[in-house]
Amino acid sequence: MTRTINQLEEHQSGQILINGDEISADATNIEEMRRKLGMCFQHFNLFPHLTIMENCTLAPMLARKISKEDAK
């Protein structure tokens, strides 16, 4: 599902809406939408010295400059 939302795979039918904005193959604002989404991989992309919560909150804190509490 997250691969489809991030446009890594094309969906076959229906609509995908995020906050009322449709994600489609011809979406012109996909980069903007991707900034609001996140993916956390289960194995190979995690930092072994961080907890799961720290791994999940690291990207929003660095990329979007939000606080640790808001990232949680």
N, CA, C and O atoms as a Maestro MAE file, in Angstrom:
{
 s_m_m2io_version
 :::
 2.0.0
}

f_m_ct {
 s_m_title
 :::
 protein
 m_atom[288] {
  # First column is atom index #
  i_m_mmod_type
  r_m_x_coord
  r_m_y_coord
  r_m_z_coord
  i_m_residue_number
  s_m_chain_name
  s_m_pdb_residue_name
  s_m_pdb_atom_name
  i_m_atomic_number
  :::
  1 25 0.808 -1.193 0.000 1 A "MET " " N  " 7
  2 3 0.000 0.000 0.000 1 A "MET " " CA " 6
  3 2 0.858 1.266 0.000 1 A "MET " " C  " 6
  4 15 0.605 2.184 -0.781 1 A "MET " " O  " 8
  5 25 1.869 1.322 0.870 2 A "THR " " N  " 7
  6 3 2.696 2.532 0.896 2 A "THR " " CA " 6
  7 2 3.501 2.697 -0.388 2 A "THR " " C  " 6
  8 15 3.812 3.823 -0.777 2 A "THR " " O  " 8
  9 25 3.837 1.615 -1.041 3 A "ARG " " N  " 7
  10 3 4.538 1.728 -2.320 3 A "ARG " " CA " 6
  11 2 3.624 2.377 -3.363 3 A "ARG " " C  " 6
  12 15 4.091 3.141 -4.208 3 A "ARG " " O  " 8
  13 25 2.342 2.079 -3.306 4 A "THR " " N  " 7
  14 3 1.379 2.674 -4.231 4 A "THR " " CA " 6
  15 2 1.163 4.147 -3.898 4 A "THR " " C  " 6
  16 15 1.116 4.987 -4.797 4 A "THR " " O  " 8
  17 25 1.034 4.459 -2.621 5 A "ILE " " N  " 7
  18 3 0.838 5.851 -2.212 5 A "ILE " " CA " 6
  19 2 2.017 6.707 -2.637 5 A "ILE " " C  " 6
  20 15 1.833 7.853 -3.046 5 A "ILE " " O  " 8
  21 25 3.218 6.171 -2.547 6 A "ASN " " N  " 7
  22 3 4.420 6.920 -2.921 6 A "ASN " " CA " 6
  23 2 4.711 6.866 -4.416 6 A "ASN " " C  " 6
  24 15 5.751 7.351 -4.860 6 A "ASN " " O  " 8
  25 25 3.805 6.282 -5.194 7 A "GLN " " N  " 7
  26 3 3.931 6.178 -6.652 7 A "GLN " " CA " 6
  27 2 5.117 5.318 -7.073 7 A "GLN " " C  " 6
  28 15 5.670 5.518 -8.154 7 A "GLN " " O  " 8
  29 25 5.514 4.363 -6.233 8 A "LEU " " N  " 7
  30 3 6.547 3.406 -6.607 8 A "LEU " " CA " 6
  31 2 5.927 2.257 -7.391 8 A "LEU " " C  " 6
  32 15 6.610 1.568 -8.148 8 A "LEU " " O  " 8
  33 25 4.626 2.059 -7.201 9 A "GLU " " N  " 7
  34 3 3.846 1.093 -7.976 9 A "GLU " " CA " 6
  35 2 2.526 1.759 -8.350 9 A "GLU " " C  " 6
  36 15 1.981 2.539 -7.569 9 A "GLU " " O  " 8
  37 25 2.017 1.460 -9.525 10 A "GLU " " N  " 7
  38 3 0.767 2.055 -9.998 10 A "GLU " " CA " 6
  39 2 -0.426 1.241 -9.498 10 A "GLU " " C  " 6
  40 15 -0.407 0.011 -9.545 10 A "GLU " " O  " 8
  41 25 -1.463 1.930 -9.020 11 A "HIS " " N  " 7
  42 3 -2.652 1.204 -8.587 11 A "HIS " " CA " 6
  43 2 -3.541 0.910 -9.795 11 A "HIS " " C  " 6
  44 15 -3.543 1.650 -10.780 11 A "HIS " " O  " 8
  45 25 -4.290 -0.175 -9.699 12 A "GLN " " N  " 7
  46 3 -5.061 -0.666 -10.840 12 A "GLN " " CA " 6
  47 2 -6.467 -0.086 -10.921 12 A "GLN " " C  " 6
  48 15 -7.017 0.060 -12.012 12 A "GLN " " O  " 8
  49 25 -7.049 0.245 -9.772 13 A "SER " " N  " 7
  50 3 -8.412 0.790 -9.796 13 A "SER " " CA " 6
  51 2 -8.652 1.599 -8.534 13 A "SER " " C  " 6
  52 15 -7.894 1.519 -7.568 13 A "SER " " O  " 8
  53 25 -9.715 2.372 -8.565 14 A "GLY " " N  " 7
  54 3 -10.084 3.180 -7.412 14 A "GLY " " CA " 6
  55 2 -9.294 4.470 -7.327 14 A "GLY " " C  " 6
  56 15 -8.566 4.838 -8.250 14 A "GLY " " O  " 8
  57 25 -9.450 5.147 -6.204 15 A "GLN " " N  " 7
  58 3 -8.773 6.415 -5.966 15 A "GLN " " CA " 6
  59 2 -7.971 6.324 -4.675 15 A "GLN " " C  " 6
  60 15 -8.337 5.600 -3.750 15 A "GLN " " O  " 8
  61 25 -6.889 7.057 -4.630 16 A "ILE " " N  " 7
  62 3 -6.135 7.235 -3.393 16 A "ILE " " CA " 6
  63 2 -6.166 8.724 -3.088 16 A "ILE " " C  " 6
  64 15 -5.673 9.538 -3.869 16 A "ILE " " O  " 8
  65 25 -6.745 9.071 -1.954 17 A "LEU " " N  " 7
  66 3 -6.850 10.464 -1.544 17 A "LEU " " CA " 6
  67 2 -6.083 10.680 -0.252 17 A "LEU " " C  " 6
  68 15 -6.181 9.886 0.683 17 A "LEU " " O  " 8
  69 25 -5.325 11.752 -0.208 18 A "ILE " " N  " 7
  70 3 -4.651 12.170 1.012 18 A "ILE " " CA " 6
  71 2 -5.075 13.596 1.285 18 A "ILE " " C  " 6
  72 15 -4.753 14.515 0.531 18 A "ILE " " O  " 8
  73 25 -5.808 13.768 2.384 19 A "ASN " " N  " 7
  74 3 -6.363 15.079 2.736 19 A "ASN " " CA " 6
  75 2 -7.137 15.701 1.573 19 A "ASN " " C  " 6
  76 15 -7.072 16.910 1.349 19 A "ASN " " O  " 8
  77 25 -7.858 14.876 0.849 20 A "GLY " " N  " 7
  78 3 -8.681 15.360 -0.252 20 A "GLY " " CA " 6
  79 2 -7.959 15.490 -1.579 20 A "GLY " " C  " 6
  80 15 -8.602 15.742 -2.598 20 A "GLY " " O  " 8
  81 25 -6.638 15.325 -1.601 21 A "ASP " " N  " 7
  82 3 -5.862 15.410 -2.840 21 A "ASP " " CA " 6
  83 2 -5.673 14.012 -3.406 21 A "ASP " " C  " 6
  84 15 -5.229 13.103 -2.704 21 A "ASP " " O  " 8
  85 25 -6.010 13.846 -4.672 22 A "GLU " " N  " 7
  86 3 -5.879 12.533 -5.303 22 A "GLU " " CA " 6
  87 2 -4.453 12.291 -5.764 22 A "GLU " " C  " 6
  88 15 -3.798 13.172 -6.321 22 A "GLU " " O  " 8
  89 25 -3.996 11.082 -5.520 23 A "ILE " " N  " 7
  90 3 -2.700 10.658 -6.034 23 A "ILE " " CA " 6
  91 2 -2.976 9.807 -7.260 23 A "ILE " " C  " 6
  92 15 -3.620 8.762 -7.168 23 A "ILE " " O  " 8
  93 25 -2.492 10.251 -8.392 24 A "SER " " N  " 7
  94 3 -2.701 9.513 -9.639 24 A "SER " " CA " 6
  95 2 -1.393 9.479 -10.415 24 A "SER " " C  " 6
  96 15 -0.430 10.154 -10.052 24 A "SER " " O  " 8
  97 25 -1.366 8.702 -11.468 25 A "ALA " " N  " 7
  98 3 -0.151 8.540 -12.272 25 A "ALA " " CA " 6
  99 2 0.315 9.865 -12.870 25 A "ALA " " C  " 6
  100 15 1.510 10.048 -13.102 25 A "ALA " " O  " 8
  101 25 -0.611 10.790 -13.123 26 A "ASP " " N  " 7
  102 3 -0.233 12.069 -13.724 26 A "ASP " " CA " 6
  103 2 -0.222 13.212 -12.708 26 A "ASP " " C  " 6
  104 15 -0.323 14.378 -13.087 26 A "ASP " " O  " 8
  105 25 -0.099 12.883 -11.421 27 A "ALA " " N  " 7
  106 3 -0.065 13.915 -10.387 27 A "ALA " " CA " 6
  107 2 1.146 14.819 -10.596 27 A "ALA " " C  " 6
  108 15 2.279 14.348 -10.698 27 A "ALA " " O  " 8
  109 25 0.890 16.111 -10.657 28 A "THR " " N  " 7
  110 3 1.978 17.062 -10.869 28 A "THR " " CA " 6
  111 2 2.652 17.462 -9.561 28 A "THR " " C  " 6
  112 15 3.754 18.011 -9.571 28 A "THR " " O  " 8
  113 25 1.999 17.191 -8.441 29 A "ASN " " N  " 7
  114 3 2.556 17.598 -7.152 29 A "ASN " " CA " 6
  115 2 2.984 16.396 -6.306 29 A "ASN " " C  " 6
  116 15 2.911 16.444 -5.078 29 A "ASN " " O  " 8
  117 25 3.424 15.331 -6.953 30 A "ILE " " N  " 7
  118 3 3.779 14.111 -6.227 30 A "ILE " " CA " 6
  119 2 4.948 14.347 -5.275 30 A "ILE " " C  " 6
  120 15 4.977 13.764 -4.191 30 A "ILE " " O  " 8
  121 25 5.905 15.180 -5.650 31 A "GLU " " N  " 7
  122 3 7.044 15.451 -4.758 31 A "GLU " " CA " 6
  123 2 6.573 16.137 -3.477 31 A "GLU " " C  " 6
  124 15 7.049 15.826 -2.385 31 A "GLU " " O  " 8
  125 25 5.640 17.065 -3.620 32 A "GLU " " N  " 7
  126 3 5.083 17.747 -2.445 32 A "GLU " " CA " 6
  127 2 4.326 16.761 -1.560 32 A "GLU " " C  " 6
  128 15 4.439 16.814 -0.336 32 A "GLU " " O  " 8
  129 25 3.561 15.866 -2.170 33 A "MET " " N  " 7
  130 3 2.820 14.865 -1.408 33 A "MET " " CA " 6
  131 2 3.768 13.902 -0.699 33 A "MET " " C  " 6
  132 15 3.520 13.507 0.440 33 A "MET " " O  " 8
  133 25 4.846 13.527 -1.370 34 A "ARG " " N  " 7
  134 3 5.809 12.596 -0.766 34 A "ARG " " CA " 6
  135 2 6.457 13.182 0.477 34 A "ARG " " C  " 6
  136 15 6.823 12.445 1.393 34 A "ARG " " O  " 8
  137 25 6.603 14.507 0.516 35 A "ARG " " N  " 7
  138 3 7.194 15.135 1.691 35 A "ARG " " CA " 6
  139 2 6.316 14.953 2.923 35 A "ARG " " C  " 6
  140 15 6.801 15.024 4.053 35 A "ARG " " O  " 8
  141 25 5.035 14.721 2.706 36 A "LYS " " N  " 7
  142 3 4.095 14.553 3.811 36 A "LYS " " CA " 6
  143 2 3.921 13.093 4.218 36 A "LYS " " C  " 6
  144 15 3.251 12.794 5.206 36 A "LYS " " O  " 8
  145 25 4.526 12.188 3.453 37 A "LEU " " N  " 7
  146 3 4.418 10.756 3.720 37 A "LEU " " CA " 6
  147 2 5.749 10.227 4.215 37 A "LEU " " C  " 6
  148 15 6.782 10.883 4.079 37 A "LEU " " O  " 8
  149 25 5.716 9.055 4.780 38 A "GLY " " N  " 7
  150 3 6.961 8.438 5.204 38 A "GLY " " CA " 6
  151 2 6.881 6.930 5.113 38 A "GLY " " C  " 6
  152 15 5.806 6.340 5.220 38 A "GLY " " O  " 8
  153 25 8.017 6.325 4.916 39 A "MET " " N  " 7
  154 3 8.103 4.866 4.889 39 A "MET " " CA " 6
  155 2 9.199 4.463 5.858 39 A "MET " " C  " 6
  156 15 10.266 5.076 5.899 39 A "MET " " O  " 8
  157 25 8.931 3.449 6.621 40 A "CYS " " N  " 7
  158 3 9.940 2.924 7.530 40 A "CYS " " CA " 6
  159 2 10.159 1.460 7.174 40 A "CYS " " C  " 6
  160 15 9.240 0.648 7.290 40 A "CYS " " O  " 8
  161 25 11.358 1.120 6.745 41 A "PHE " " N  " 7
  162 3 11.665 -0.237 6.336 41 A "PHE " " CA " 6
  163 2 11.882 -1.108 7.563 41 A "PHE " " C  " 6
  164 15 12.298 -0.618 8.612 41 A "PHE " " O  " 8
  165 25 11.605 -2.374 7.435 42 A "GLN " " N  " 7
  166 3 11.641 -3.267 8.575 42 A "GLN " " CA " 6
  167 2 13.036 -3.754 8.936 42 A "GLN " " C  " 6
  168 15 13.263 -4.145 10.081 42 A "GLN " " O  " 8
  169 25 13.971 -3.744 8.006 43 A "HIS " " N  " 7
  170 3 15.268 -4.321 8.334 43 A "HIS " " CA " 6
  171 2 16.448 -3.472 7.889 43 A "HIS " " C  " 6
  172 15 17.064 -2.782 8.701 43 A "HIS " " O  " 8
  173 25 16.757 -3.520 6.627 44 A "PHE " " N  " 7
  174 3 18.057 -3.068 6.158 44 A "PHE " " CA " 6
  175 2 18.306 -1.567 6.229 44 A "PHE " " C  " 6
  176 15 19.461 -1.149 6.152 44 A "PHE " " O  " 8
  177 25 17.292 -0.752 6.371 45 A "ASN " " N  " 7
  178 3 17.517 0.692 6.404 45 A "ASN " " CA " 6
  179 2 17.396 1.288 7.798 45 A "ASN " " C  " 6
  180 15 17.411 2.510 7.943 45 A "ASN " " O  " 8
  181 25 17.278 0.459 8.820 46 A "LEU " " N  " 7
  182 3 17.206 0.975 10.175 46 A "LEU " " CA " 6
  183 2 18.607 1.156 10.741 46 A "LEU " " C  " 6
  184 15 19.525 0.408 10.407 46 A "LEU " " O  " 8
  185 25 18.759 2.152 11.596 47 A "PHE " " N  " 7
  186 3 20.024 2.346 12.291 47 A "PHE " " CA " 6
  187 2 20.025 1.438 13.511 47 A "PHE " " C  " 6
  188 15 19.150 1.567 14.368 47 A "PHE " " O  " 8
  189 25 20.981 0.527 13.612 48 A "PRO " " N  " 7
  190 3 20.970 -0.455 14.698 48 A "PRO " " CA " 6
  191 2 21.169 0.153 16.085 48 A "PRO " " C  " 6
  192 15 20.790 -0.459 17.083 48 A "PRO " " O  " 8
  193 25 21.756 1.347 16.161 49 A "HIS " " N  " 7
  194 3 22.008 1.966 17.460 49 A "HIS " " CA " 6
  195 2 20.825 2.802 17.953 49 A "HIS " " C  " 6
  196 15 20.875 3.360 19.050 49 A "HIS " " O  " 8
  197 25 19.755 2.893 17.143 50 A "LEU " " N  " 7
  198 3 18.566 3.651 17.522 50 A "LEU " " CA " 6
  199 2 17.401 2.714 17.806 50 A "LEU " " C  " 6
  200 15 17.351 1.593 17.301 50 A "LEU " " O  " 8
  201 25 16.461 3.193 18.625 51 A "THR " " N  " 7
  202 3 15.240 2.429 18.871 51 A "THR " " CA " 6
  203 2 14.322 2.556 17.662 51 A "THR " " C  " 6
  204 15 14.580 3.354 16.761 51 A "THR " " O  " 8
  205 25 13.247 1.766 17.644 52 A "ILE " " N  " 7
  206 3 12.264 1.875 16.553 52 A "ILE " " CA " 6
  207 2 11.687 3.286 16.500 52 A "ILE " " C  " 6
  208 15 11.577 3.869 15.421 52 A "ILE " " O  " 8
  209 25 11.319 3.838 17.653 53 A "MET " " N  " 7
  210 3 10.760 5.195 17.681 53 A "MET " " CA " 6
  211 2 11.768 6.203 17.147 53 A "MET " " C  " 6
  212 15 11.400 7.093 16.381 53 A "MET " " O  " 8
  213 25 13.023 6.079 17.535 54 A "GLU " " N  " 7
  214 3 14.051 7.005 17.052 54 A "GLU " " CA " 6
  215 2 14.253 6.865 15.546 54 A "GLU " " C  " 6
  216 15 14.436 7.867 14.855 54 A "GLU " " O  " 8
  217 25 14.224 5.653 15.035 55 A "ASN " " N  " 7
  218 3 14.324 5.433 13.583 55 A "ASN " " CA " 6
  219 2 13.150 6.067 12.850 55 A "ASN " " C  " 6
  220 15 13.327 6.657 11.784 55 A "ASN " " O  " 8
  221 25 11.948 5.948 13.417 56 A "CYS " " N  " 7
  222 3 10.745 6.465 12.753 56 A "CYS " " CA " 6
  223 2 10.643 7.990 12.818 56 A "CYS " " C  " 6
  224 15 10.078 8.607 11.916 56 A "CYS " " O  " 8
  225 25 11.178 8.597 13.862 57 A "THR " " N  " 7
  226 3 11.049 10.043 14.025 57 A "THR " " CA " 6
  227 2 12.234 10.828 13.465 57 A "THR " " C  " 6
  228 15 12.162 12.051 13.342 57 A "THR " " O  " 8
  229 25 13.302 10.151 13.133 58 A "LEU " " N  " 7
  230 3 14.504 10.832 12.661 58 A "LEU " " CA " 6
  231 2 14.260 11.624 11.373 58 A "LEU " " C  " 6
  232 15 14.621 12.798 11.295 58 A "LEU " " O  " 8
  233 25 13.666 11.010 10.386 59 A "ALA " " N  " 7
  234 3 13.453 11.689 9.093 59 A "ALA " " CA " 6
  235 2 12.559 12.920 9.214 59 A "ALA " " C  " 6
  236 15 12.920 13.971 8.685 59 A "ALA " " O  " 8
  237 25 11.401 12.839 9.889 60 A "PRO " " N  " 7
  238 3 10.595 14.065 10.012 60 A "PRO " " CA " 6
  239 2 11.330 15.191 10.744 60 A "PRO " " C  " 6
  240 15 11.175 16.365 10.409 60 A "PRO " " O  " 8
  241 25 12.122 14.823 11.733 61 A "MET " " N  " 7
  242 3 12.861 15.842 12.484 61 A "MET " " CA " 6
  243 2 13.912 16.513 11.601 61 A "MET " " C  " 6
  244 15 14.087 17.730 11.663 61 A "MET " " O  " 8
  245 25 14.609 15.730 10.783 62 A "LEU " " N  " 7
  246 3 15.657 16.288 9.930 62 A "LEU " " CA " 6
  247 2 15.094 16.955 8.680 62 A "LEU " " C  " 6
  248 15 15.496 18.066 8.335 62 A "LEU " " O  " 8
  249 25 14.176 16.293 8.007 63 A "ALA " " N  " 7
  250 3 13.669 16.800 6.727 63 A "ALA " " CA " 6
  251 2 12.671 17.941 6.884 63 A "ALA " " C  " 6
  252 15 12.674 18.893 6.104 63 A "ALA " " O  " 8
  253 25 11.818 17.835 7.897 64 A "ARG " " N  " 7
  254 3 10.761 18.839 8.061 64 A "ARG " " CA " 6
  255 2 11.031 19.797 9.197 64 A "ARG " " C  " 6
  256 15 10.258 20.724 9.437 64 A "ARG " " O  " 8
  257 25 12.147 19.569 9.908 65 A "LYS " " N  " 7
  258 3 12.562 20.448 11.008 65 A "LYS " " CA " 6
  259 2 11.498 20.567 12.091 65 A "LYS " " C  " 6
  260 15 11.262 21.654 12.620 65 A "LYS " " O  " 8
  261 25 10.852 19.438 12.423 66 A "ILE " " N  " 7
  262 3 9.859 19.465 13.477 66 A "ILE " " CA " 6
  263 2 10.445 18.904 14.760 66 A "ILE " " C  " 6
  264 15 11.451 18.195 14.739 66 A "ILE " " O  " 8
  265 25 9.814 19.225 15.862 67 A "SER " " N  " 7
  266 3 10.327 18.800 17.154 67 A "SER " " CA " 6
  267 2 10.181 17.304 17.340 67 A "SER " " C  " 6
  268 15 9.427 16.639 16.631 67 A "SER " " O  " 8
  269 25 10.922 16.792 18.310 68 A "LYS " " N  " 7
  270 3 10.880 15.367 18.617 68 A "LYS " " CA " 6
  271 2 9.470 14.950 19.044 68 A "LYS " " C  " 6
  272 15 8.985 13.895 18.637 68 A "LYS " " O  " 8
  273 25 8.825 15.763 19.848 69 A "GLU " " N  " 7
  274 3 7.472 15.474 20.323 69 A "GLU " " CA " 6
  275 2 6.466 15.464 19.164 69 A "GLU " " C  " 6
  276 15 5.603 14.588 19.102 69 A "GLU " " O  " 8
  277 25 6.572 16.421 18.263 70 A "ASP " " N  " 7
  278 3 5.670 16.459 17.107 70 A "ASP " " CA " 6
  279 2 5.912 15.273 16.181 70 A "ASP " " C  " 6
  280 15 4.971 14.749 15.585 70 A "ASP " " O  " 8
  281 25 7.167 14.847 16.057 71 A "ALA " " N  " 7
  282 3 7.483 13.702 15.211 71 A "ALA " " CA " 6
  283 2 6.876 12.419 15.774 71 A "ALA " " C  " 6
  284 15 6.452 11.547 15.015 71 A "ALA " " O  " 8
  285 25 6.833 12.301 17.105 72 A "LYS " " N  " 7
  286 3 6.216 11.132 17.727 72 A "LYS " " CA " 6
  287 2 4.733 11.110 17.414 72 A "LYS " " C  " 6
  288 15 4.023 10.202 17.846 72 A "LYS " " O  " 8
  :::
 }
 m_bond[287] {
  # First column is bond index #
  i_m_from
  i_m_to
  i_m_order
  :::
  1 1 2 1
  2 2 3 1
  3 3 4 2
  4 3 5 1
  5 5 6 1
  6 6 7 1
  7 7 8 2
  8 7 9 1
  9 9 10 1
  10 10 11 1
  11 11 12 2
  12 11 13 1
  13 13 14 1
  14 14 15 1
  15 15 16 2
  16 15 17 1
  17 17 18 1
  18 18 19 1
  19 19 20 2
  20 19 21 1
  21 21 22 1
  22 22 23 1
  23 23 24 2
  24 23 25 1
  25 25 26 1
  26 26 27 1
  27 27 28 2
  28 27 29 1
  29 29 30 1
  30 30 31 1
  31 31 32 2
  32 31 33 1
  33 33 34 1
  34 34 35 1
  35 35 36 2
  36 35 37 1
  37 37 38 1
  38 38 39 1
  39 39 40 2
  40 39 41 1
  41 41 42 1
  42 42 43 1
  43 43 44 2
  44 43 45 1
  45 45 46 1
  46 46 47 1
  47 47 48 2
  48 47 49 1
  49 49 50 1
  50 50 51 1
  51 51 52 2
  52 51 53 1
  53 53 54 1
  54 54 55 1
  55 55 56 2
  56 55 57 1
  57 57 58 1
  58 58 59 1
  59 59 60 2
  60 59 61 1
  61 61 62 1
  62 62 63 1
  63 63 64 2
  64 63 65 1
  65 65 66 1
  66 66 67 1
  67 67 68 2
  68 67 69 1
  69 69 70 1
  70 70 71 1
  71 71 72 2
  72 71 73 1
  73 73 74 1
  74 74 75 1
  75 75 76 2
  76 75 77 1
  77 77 78 1
  78 78 79 1
  79 79 80 2
  80 79 81 1
  81 81 82 1
  82 82 83 1
  83 83 84 2
  84 83 85 1
  85 85 86 1
  86 86 87 1
  87 87 88 2
  88 87 89 1
  89 89 90 1
  90 90 91 1
  91 91 92 2
  92 91 93 1
  93 93 94 1
  94 94 95 1
  95 95 96 2
  96 95 97 1
  97 97 98 1
  98 98 99 1
  99 99 100 2
  100 99 101 1
  101 101 102 1
  102 102 103 1
  103 103 104 2
  104 103 105 1
  105 105 106 1
  106 106 107 1
  107 107 108 2
  108 107 109 1
  109 109 110 1
  110 110 111 1
  111 111 112 2
  112 111 113 1
  113 113 114 1
  114 114 115 1
  115 115 116 2
  116 115 117 1
  117 117 118 1
  118 118 119 1
  119 119 120 2
  120 119 121 1
  121 121 122 1
  122 122 123 1
  123 123 124 2
  124 123 125 1
  125 125 126 1
  126 126 127 1
  127 127 128 2
  128 127 129 1
  129 129 130 1
  130 130 131 1
  131 131 132 2
  132 131 133 1
  133 133 134 1
  134 134 135 1
  135 135 136 2
  136 135 137 1
  137 137 138 1
  138 138 139 1
  139 139 140 2
  140 139 141 1
  141 141 142 1
  142 142 143 1
  143 143 144 2
  144 143 145 1
  145 145 146 1
  146 146 147 1
  147 147 148 2
  148 147 149 1
  149 149 150 1
  150 150 151 1
  151 151 152 2
  152 151 153 1
  153 153 154 1
  154 154 155 1
  155 155 156 2
  156 155 157 1
  157 157 158 1
  158 158 159 1
  159 159 160 2
  160 159 161 1
  161 161 162 1
  162 162 163 1
  163 163 164 2
  164 163 165 1
  165 165 166 1
  166 166 167 1
  167 167 168 2
  168 167 169 1
  169 169 170 1
  170 170 171 1
  171 171 172 2
  172 171 173 1
  173 173 174 1
  174 174 175 1
  175 175 176 2
  176 175 177 1
  177 177 178 1
  178 178 179 1
  179 179 180 2
  180 179 181 1
  181 181 182 1
  182 182 183 1
  183 183 184 2
  184 183 185 1
  185 185 186 1
  186 186 187 1
  187 187 188 2
  188 187 189 1
  189 189 190 1
  190 190 191 1
  191 191 192 2
  192 191 193 1
  193 193 194 1
  194 194 195 1
  195 195 196 2
  196 195 197 1
  197 197 198 1
  198 198 199 1
  199 199 200 2
  200 199 201 1
  201 201 202 1
  202 202 203 1
  203 203 204 2
  204 203 205 1
  205 205 206 1
  206 206 207 1
  207 207 208 2
  208 207 209 1
  209 209 210 1
  210 210 211 1
  211 211 212 2
  212 211 213 1
  213 213 214 1
  214 214 215 1
  215 215 216 2
  216 215 217 1
  217 217 218 1
  218 218 219 1
  219 219 220 2
  220 219 221 1
  221 221 222 1
  222 222 223 1
  223 223 224 2
  224 223 225 1
  225 225 226 1
  226 226 227 1
  227 227 228 2
  228 227 229 1
  229 229 230 1
  230 230 231 1
  231 231 232 2
  232 231 233 1
  233 233 234 1
  234 234 235 1
  235 235 236 2
  236 235 237 1
  237 237 238 1
  238 238 239 1
  239 239 240 2
  240 239 241 1
  241 241 242 1
  242 242 243 1
  243 243 244 2
  244 243 245 1
  245 245 246 1
  246 246 247 1
  247 247 248 2
  248 247 249 1
  249 249 250 1
  250 250 251 1
  251 251 252 2
  252 251 253 1
  253 253 254 1
  254 254 255 1
  255 255 256 2
  256 255 257 1
  257 257 258 1
  258 258 259 1
  259 259 260 2
  260 259 261 1
  261 261 262 1
  262 262 263 1
  263 263 264 2
  264 263 265 1
  265 265 266 1
  266 266 267 1
  267 267 268 2
  268 267 269 1
  269 269 270 1
  270 270 271 1
  271 271 272 2
  272 271 273 1
  273 273 274 1
  274 274 275 1
  275 275 276 2
  276 275 277 1
  277 277 278 1
  278 278 279 1
  279 279 280 2
  280 279 281 1
  281 281 282 1
  282 282 283 1
  283 283 284 2
  284 283 285 1
  285 285 286 1
  286 286 287 1
  287 287 288 2
  :::
 }
}
